[in-house]
Amino acid sequence: MKWLKEQFNHKMEHLRWSKLKKTLKEHGLALLIIIVAWEIIEDVLFPILFIWLGANVHPSFYAGAPIAWILCLHWLAVPLMWGLWIKITNKKKKKLDNCCEHDTLNT
């Protein structure tokens, strides 16, 4: 239960106003939008997708809905989307340090 609470708090840390302002100031609006959009995808759209798949494809997909809330993929998705954005817009790459303060995986 403690691990779940830590995971929830970690997810909410990315949406704190002070963290959003710091990201906006350091990296611009594009990265801020990418981070917020990914959190919405990860916490809203993935569970909805798994619930829909559970209802229409196979009931075992229902297991994916709570996993989507627990699993943290922004450490991979945000840098990939940021790199794609830089490539599409042909801007110089800003160094993306500590977009997420993951020291180690929580096990």
Residue frames as a rotation matrix with the C-alpha (Angstrom) as fourth column:
MET 1
0.568 0.823 0.000 0.00
0.823 -0.568 0.000 0.00
0.000 0.000 -1.000 0.00
LYS 2
0.362 -0.534 -0.765 2.90
0.193 -0.759 0.621 2.34
-0.912 -0.373 -0.171 0.77
TRP 3
-0.669 -0.640 0.378 4.30
0.452 0.055 0.890 1.73
-0.591 0.766 0.253 -2.73
LEU 4
-0.084 0.737 0.671 0.95
0.974 -0.082 0.212 2.65
0.211 0.671 -0.711 -4.32
LYS 5
0.765 0.350 -0.540 0.82
0.524 -0.825 0.209 5.86
-0.373 -0.443 -0.815 -2.31
GLU 6
-0.097 -0.898 -0.430 4.37
0.131 -0.440 0.889 6.74
-0.987 0.030 0.160 -3.42
GLN 7
-0.652 -0.085 0.754 3.47
0.732 0.191 0.654 6.05
-0.199 0.978 -0.062 -7.07
PHE 8
0.399 0.879 0.259 0.39
0.901 -0.428 0.064 8.28
0.167 0.208 -0.964 -6.83
ASN 9
0.657 -0.206 -0.726 2.35
0.267 -0.837 0.478 11.07
-0.706 -0.507 -0.495 -5.16
HIS 10
-0.467 -0.880 0.084 5.05
0.336 -0.089 0.938 10.79
-0.818 0.466 0.337 -7.83
LYS 11
-0.346 0.424 0.837 2.47
0.927 0.016 0.375 11.11
0.146 0.905 -0.399 -10.62
MET 12
0.712 0.694 -0.105 0.90
0.700 -0.693 0.169 14.13
0.044 -0.194 -0.980 -8.93
GLU 13
0.134 -0.765 -0.630 4.32
0.451 -0.519 0.726 15.76
-0.882 -0.382 0.276 -8.50
HIS 14
-0.684 -0.428 0.590 4.49
0.696 -0.141 0.704 16.32
-0.218 0.893 0.394 -12.26
LEU 15
-0.060 0.771 0.634 1.28
0.737 -0.394 0.549 18.34
0.673 0.500 -0.545 -12.19
ARG 16
0.213 0.049 -0.976 2.17
0.854 -0.494 0.162 20.64
-0.474 -0.868 -0.147 -9.28
TRP 17
0.957 0.256 0.137 2.02
0.291 -0.835 -0.467 24.29
-0.005 0.487 -0.874 -10.25
SER 18
0.558 -0.810 -0.181 5.61
-0.512 -0.508 0.693 24.97
-0.653 -0.294 -0.698 -9.10
LYS 19
-0.216 -0.616 0.757 6.93
0.273 0.707 0.653 22.07
-0.938 0.347 0.015 -11.21
LEU 20
0.409 0.452 0.793 4.94
0.881 0.030 -0.472 23.21
-0.237 0.892 -0.386 -14.26
LYS 21
0.981 -0.073 -0.182 6.20
-0.092 -0.991 -0.100 26.80
-0.173 0.115 -0.978 -13.92
LYS 22
0.181 -0.979 0.091 9.81
-0.385 0.015 0.923 25.59
-0.905 -0.202 -0.374 -13.59
THR 23
-0.164 -0.196 0.967 9.47
0.666 0.701 0.255 23.41
-0.727 0.686 0.015 -16.71
LEU 24
0.753 0.520 0.404 7.86
0.652 -0.504 -0.566 26.26
-0.090 0.690 -0.718 -18.65
LYS 25
0.835 -0.467 -0.291 10.64
-0.376 -0.871 0.317 28.64
-0.401 -0.155 -0.903 -17.68
GLU 26
-0.035 -0.951 0.308 13.49
-0.325 0.302 0.896 26.22
-0.945 -0.069 -0.320 -18.42
HIS 27
-0.702 -0.298 0.647 12.27
0.332 0.667 0.667 24.47
-0.630 0.683 -0.369 -21.59
GLY 28
-0.877 0.367 -0.309 9.33
-0.479 -0.631 0.610 26.40
0.029 0.683 0.730 -23.00
LEU 29
-0.086 0.985 0.151 5.69
-0.904 -0.013 -0.428 25.77
-0.419 -0.174 0.891 -23.65
ALA 30
0.152 0.143 -0.978 6.25
-0.769 0.638 -0.026 22.82
0.621 0.756 0.207 -26.01
LEU 31
-0.706 -0.471 -0.529 7.81
-0.059 0.784 -0.618 20.60
0.706 -0.405 -0.581 -23.33
LEU 32
-0.819 0.471 0.328 5.19
-0.447 -0.164 -0.880 21.62
-0.360 -0.867 0.345 -20.78
ILE 33
0.147 0.905 -0.399 2.42
-0.982 0.086 -0.167 20.62
-0.117 0.416 0.902 -23.20
ILE 34
-0.099 -0.265 -0.959 4.15
-0.487 0.853 -0.186 17.31
0.868 0.449 -0.214 -23.95
ILE 35
-0.948 -0.312 -0.064 4.44
-0.089 0.453 -0.887 16.46
0.306 -0.835 -0.457 -20.24
VAL 36
-0.536 0.816 0.217 0.84
-0.611 -0.197 -0.767 17.36
-0.583 -0.544 0.604 -19.40
ALA 37
0.208 0.617 -0.759 -0.50
-0.961 0.272 -0.043 15.63
0.180 0.739 0.650 -22.52
TRP 38
-0.436 -0.418 -0.797 1.43
-0.311 0.901 -0.302 12.46
0.844 0.116 -0.523 -21.71
GLU 39
-0.972 0.114 0.208 0.08
-0.179 0.218 -0.959 12.43
-0.155 -0.969 -0.192 -18.15
ILE 40
-0.099 0.988 -0.115 -3.46
-0.863 -0.143 -0.485 12.70
-0.496 0.051 0.867 -19.56
ILE 41
0.129 0.077 -0.989 -2.79
-0.777 0.627 -0.052 9.90
0.616 0.775 0.141 -22.04
GLU 42
-0.699 -0.556 -0.450 -1.22
-0.178 0.745 -0.643 7.71
0.693 -0.369 -0.620 -19.36
ASP 43
-0.968 0.249 0.044 -3.81
-0.014 0.122 -0.992 8.31
-0.252 -0.961 -0.114 -16.64
VAL 44
-0.158 0.968 -0.192 -7.03
-0.589 -0.249 -0.769 8.74
-0.793 -0.009 0.609 -18.65
LEU 45
0.251 0.315 -0.915 -6.82
-0.967 0.117 -0.225 7.36
0.036 0.942 0.334 -22.19
PHE 46
-0.668 -0.550 -0.502 -4.90
-0.534 0.824 -0.192 4.14
0.519 0.140 -0.843 -21.45
PRO 47
-0.849 0.397 0.349 -7.37
-0.097 0.532 -0.841 3.00
-0.520 -0.748 -0.413 -18.76
ILE 48
0.123 0.928 -0.350 -10.31
-0.666 -0.184 -0.722 3.84
-0.735 0.322 0.596 -21.03
LEU 49
-0.042 -0.227 -0.973 -8.67
-0.938 0.346 -0.040 1.87
0.345 0.911 -0.227 -23.85
PHE 50
-0.923 -0.359 -0.142 -8.12
-0.285 0.881 -0.379 -1.16
0.261 -0.309 -0.915 -21.60
ILE 51
-0.526 0.811 0.255 -11.71
-0.208 0.168 -0.964 -1.03
-0.825 -0.560 0.080 -20.32
TRP 52
0.282 0.616 -0.736 -13.01
-0.882 -0.135 -0.451 -0.83
-0.377 0.776 0.505 -23.89
LEU 53
-0.362 -0.492 -0.792 -10.78
-0.752 0.656 -0.065 -3.74
0.552 0.572 -0.607 -24.94
GLY 54
-0.959 0.024 0.283 -12.02
-0.190 0.683 -0.705 -5.72
-0.210 -0.730 -0.651 -21.92
ALA 55
-0.142 0.989 0.035 -15.62
-0.373 -0.021 -0.928 -5.17
-0.917 -0.144 0.372 -22.92
ASN 56
0.597 0.467 -0.653 -15.20
-0.711 -0.070 -0.700 -5.76
-0.372 0.882 0.290 -26.66
VAL 57
0.069 -0.652 -0.755 -12.22
-0.799 0.417 -0.433 -8.06
0.597 0.634 -0.492 -27.16
HIS 58
0.021 -0.110 -0.994 -11.43
0.379 0.921 -0.094 -10.17
0.925 -0.374 0.062 -24.11
PRO 59
0.887 0.454 0.077 -12.14
0.101 -0.355 0.929 -9.70
0.450 -0.817 -0.361 -20.39
SER 60
0.393 -0.803 -0.449 -8.46
0.912 0.279 0.300 -10.12
-0.115 -0.527 0.842 -19.50
PHE 61
-0.271 -0.476 0.837 -7.84
0.604 -0.761 -0.238 -6.60
0.750 0.440 0.494 -20.84
TYR 62
0.756 0.582 0.299 -9.67
0.101 -0.556 0.825 -5.24
0.647 -0.594 -0.479 -17.78
ALA 63
0.611 -0.596 -0.521 -6.48
0.758 0.250 0.603 -5.98
-0.229 -0.763 0.605 -15.83
GLY 64
-0.262 -0.780 0.568 -4.70
0.899 -0.411 -0.149 -3.29
0.350 0.472 0.809 -17.83
ALA 65
0.450 0.519 0.726 -6.81
0.283 -0.855 0.435 -0.42
0.847 0.009 -0.532 -16.50
PRO 66
0.993 -0.108 -0.054 -5.42
0.016 -0.327 0.945 -0.34
-0.119 -0.939 -0.323 -12.94
ILE 67
0.277 -0.948 0.159 -1.96
0.860 0.318 0.400 -1.19
-0.429 0.026 0.903 -14.23
ALA 68
0.090 -0.194 0.977 -2.07
0.747 -0.636 -0.196 1.93
0.659 0.747 0.088 -16.41
TRP 69
0.821 0.242 0.517 -2.52
-0.122 -0.810 0.574 4.03
0.558 -0.534 -0.636 -13.26
ILE 70
0.857 -0.512 0.058 0.36
0.085 0.250 0.965 2.34
-0.509 -0.822 0.257 -11.46
LEU 71
0.245 -0.792 0.559 2.87
0.926 0.361 0.105 1.98
-0.285 0.492 0.823 -14.29
CYS 72
0.563 -0.175 -0.808 5.01
-0.063 -0.984 0.169 5.02
-0.824 -0.044 -0.565 -14.99
LEU 73
0.324 -0.415 0.850 6.15
0.886 0.447 -0.119 5.42
-0.331 0.792 0.513 -18.60
HIS 74
0.993 0.116 -0.033 6.84
0.097 -0.929 -0.358 9.15
-0.072 0.352 -0.933 -18.86
TRP 75
0.301 -0.952 -0.048 10.57
-0.261 -0.130 0.957 8.55
-0.917 -0.276 -0.288 -18.33
LEU 76
-0.491 -0.421 0.763 10.53
0.560 0.518 0.646 6.97
-0.667 0.745 -0.018 -21.79
ALA 77
0.210 0.720 0.662 7.66
0.971 -0.076 -0.225 8.71
-0.112 0.690 -0.715 -23.60
VAL 78
0.838 0.160 -0.522 8.44
0.201 -0.979 0.022 12.36
-0.508 -0.123 -0.853 -22.78
PRO 79
-0.113 -0.931 -0.347 12.05
-0.245 -0.312 0.918 12.31
-0.963 0.189 -0.193 -24.09
LEU 80
-0.557 -0.042 0.829 10.91
0.685 0.542 0.487 10.47
-0.470 0.840 -0.273 -27.24
MET 81
0.480 0.812 0.332 8.13
0.873 -0.406 -0.270 12.99
-0.085 0.420 -0.904 -27.93
TRP 82
0.647 -0.332 -0.686 10.47
-0.046 -0.916 0.400 15.91
-0.761 -0.227 -0.607 -27.12
GLY 83
-0.465 -0.872 0.155 13.07
0.056 0.146 0.988 14.54
-0.884 0.468 -0.019 -29.55
LEU 84
-0.268 0.475 0.838 10.40
0.946 0.294 0.136 14.11
-0.182 0.830 -0.528 -32.22
TRP 85
0.774 0.573 -0.272 9.20
0.544 -0.820 -0.178 17.70
-0.325 -0.010 -0.946 -31.61
ILE 86
0.205 -0.800 -0.565 12.76
-0.203 -0.599 0.775 19.03
-0.958 -0.044 -0.285 -31.95
LYS 87
-0.657 -0.458 0.599 13.23
0.412 0.447 0.794 17.04
-0.631 0.768 -0.104 -35.17
ILE 88
0.112 0.802 0.587 9.91
0.988 -0.026 -0.152 18.25
-0.107 0.597 -0.795 -36.65
THR 89
0.911 0.321 -0.259 10.48
0.328 -0.944 -0.018 21.91
-0.250 -0.069 -0.966 -35.78
ASN 90
0.401 -0.850 0.342 14.23
0.673 0.020 -0.739 21.89
0.621 0.526 0.580 -36.62
LYS 91
0.816 -0.147 0.560 15.08
-0.435 -0.793 0.426 23.73
0.381 -0.591 -0.711 -33.41
LYS 92
-0.322 -0.943 -0.085 18.36
-0.488 0.243 -0.838 23.33
0.811 -0.228 -0.538 -31.59
LYS 93
0.274 0.411 -0.869 18.08
0.412 0.766 0.492 20.66
0.869 -0.494 0.041 -28.99
LYS 94
0.187 -0.150 0.971 17.81
-0.810 -0.583 0.066 21.95
0.556 -0.799 -0.231 -25.45
LYS 95
-0.765 -0.500 -0.407 19.36
-0.161 0.759 -0.631 19.74
0.624 -0.417 -0.661 -22.85
LEU 96
0.333 0.941 0.066 16.58
-0.477 0.108 0.872 17.90
0.813 -0.321 0.485 -21.03
ASP 97
-0.735 -0.645 -0.206 17.92
-0.089 0.393 -0.915 17.35
0.672 -0.655 -0.346 -17.54
ASN 98
-0.943 0.261 -0.209 15.82
0.287 0.314 -0.905 15.79
-0.171 -0.913 -0.371 -14.83
CYS 99
-0.516 0.856 0.038 12.43
-0.524 -0.350 0.777 16.07
0.678 0.381 0.629 -16.46
CYS 100
0.747 0.651 -0.130 11.66
-0.295 0.501 0.814 13.39
0.595 -0.570 0.566 -13.93
GLU 101
-0.010 -0.802 0.598 13.73
-0.964 -0.152 -0.220 12.78
0.267 -0.578 -0.771 -10.82
HIS 102
0.952 0.264 -0.158 13.81
-0.231 0.953 0.199 9.00
0.203 -0.153 0.967 -11.10
ASP 103
0.081 -0.950 0.303 16.89
-0.968 -0.003 0.251 7.82
-0.237 -0.313 -0.920 -9.26
THR 104
-0.963 -0.269 0.021 16.04
-0.259 0.944 0.204 4.16
-0.075 0.191 -0.979 -9.44
LEU 105
-0.296 0.890 -0.348 12.99
-0.269 0.272 0.924 2.11
0.917 0.367 0.159 -10.16
ASN 106
-0.284 0.288 0.915 10.81
-0.958 -0.037 -0.286 1.68
-0.049 -0.957 0.286 -7.11
THR 107
-0.262 0.175 -0.949 10.61
-0.267 0.932 0.246 -1.99
0.927 0.318 -0.198 -6.33
